[in-house]
Amino acid sequence: MAKQKTEKTKFVSGAELAAFLSMVFLLSDLQGMAGNYRRNYLVDVLLLDAGSVALINTICTIASFVISFFSVMYVDRTPKPGKDKFKPLVTMAAVPFGLFAVLQFWTPSGLSAAAVSLMVAYQVAVTIAYNFTGFFTGQASQIGVVMSPEHKERDGILSLRGVASAIGNSAPLVVVLVMGMLKKPGLISGDGQMYFFSAVLCAAASTIATMVAMRLVKERITYQSKRVNPLVGFADVLKNPYARLVLLSEFLKAFRSLASYMGTFLAAALLGGADKFILFGLPTGVGTFVGMLVVRALLNKLSSKQIYILSGIYSVCANACAFGTGVLAFKHPEVTVYQIIFFVFLFLIGLQYGASNLLPSMFQADILEDLEVKTHKRLDASLGFIIGIGSTCSRTIAEALAPLVLYGDTALNLIKYIQPINDVVQTQTMETKIRLLAVYTLVQGAMMFLGAVPFLFYKLTGAHKADIHAQALALRNELSVPEETAD
């Protein structure tokens, strides 16, 4: 591992940064493919009942969380002197991660004709394998934290990482749209092949970009050589008041996955197919990009804490307006101005993601340094795991409830979505469309607001943050000797 030097502020070369951002973009592209369209594959292609989908979501989330508990302890081991901590893990997992992502959209024909339980078992197996390998490829994001020991350059890298990740997460909308267009000339047969070939394309691109980046990117944080009990690291994180606040925030905010679950189904109900979700996702995606630029500009005038709280308040207002204009557009399709205003508010919804995408990684980077000063340990993966407990709990509940709320013969079926018949999308009632929109907007706005509330008590900002960073640099300098920086 390269030794660190703190006399200068630039450590990362342009080529290295470009490789890192390309990797983040394409890994997010693949994650977005699985995250946005796997649910449609289960419901609209495999035609699984709501209870089976809820069971798959629940088992996979809980099992993956348990596996990650042991994986975190492995990741947060102290690397041997001169060795990298994250790069070997990302390299090792890149190929299987892409493979299991594709397998989520391919079901052996024999299973499709057999009992539903076999299809459920298959989906559980490949999804757990996808999540397991995705945990290690996800350490690519942690590389952004350790590419530079200088906090201003690090924060700049993390903000660009957030931009690349947000854009990449929306990229599958374009891929699926193009594949959907190929159904008309008959090059692709049905939604099943549309999702499969989209996943293959995303997986191939992400794997190649990751392998290239792992050759170019460098880790520049020096670790102490002393081995420590990883379970103690979990306790250290839980004792940190700032980590507990972020954990609570993520628990509240992650309930918005119930809203995001409905997005592609809303597109199917209104536009005739999940592949047309781009018409909803693109305005929001552009708004997200603009929102991150706005946040980067605001960081020169406001603290990260202030921006995050303001974004929560803004989220409630933007989503409420989007719901109101959306209802008008649905009920009066002949009035073009209502549709235009609705898409404008979809763009404005995207602005809220500027803070949501950029600032949490910066908060965690600051908390890592606070932990480093207090414990003399780098607890990168342990911090992410503990904070992830909150989002895992709420996401498990949301992913289990979402299909039951969406469709099926259950008391929780509030939306009453009608599944396709013979690969033909069914016409949904106006009531179903409005309820889909309500969950997609109002629930999301409320959860983003609640996620900002804990930051009223967050104090790792300003002079205190700068003092912690200075102490962390002094501690690292005791473990390293200066070396030349990147060109």
Secondary structure by P-SEA (a helix, b strand, c coil): cbbbbccccccccaaaaaaaaaaaaaaaaaaaaaaccaaaaacccccccaaaaaaaaaaaaaaaaaaaaaaaaaaaccccccccccaaaaaacaaaaaaaaaaaacccaaaaaccaaaaaaaaaaaaaaaaaaaaaaaaaaaaaacccccaaaaaaaaaaaaaaaaaaaaaaaaaaaaaaaaccccccccaaaaaaaaaaaaaaaaaaaaaaaaacccccbbbbcccccaaaaaaaaaacaaaaaaaaaaaaaacaaaaaaaaaaaaaacccccccccaaaaaaaaaaaaaaaaaaaacccccaaaaaaaaaaaaaaaaaaaaaaaaaaaaccccaaaaaaaaaaaaaaaaaaccccccaaaaaaaaaaaaaaaccccaaaaaaaaaaaaaaaaaaaaaaaccccccccccccccbbbbbcccbbbbbcaaaaaaaaaaacaaaaaaaaaaacccccccccaaaaaaaaaaaaaaaaaacccccccc
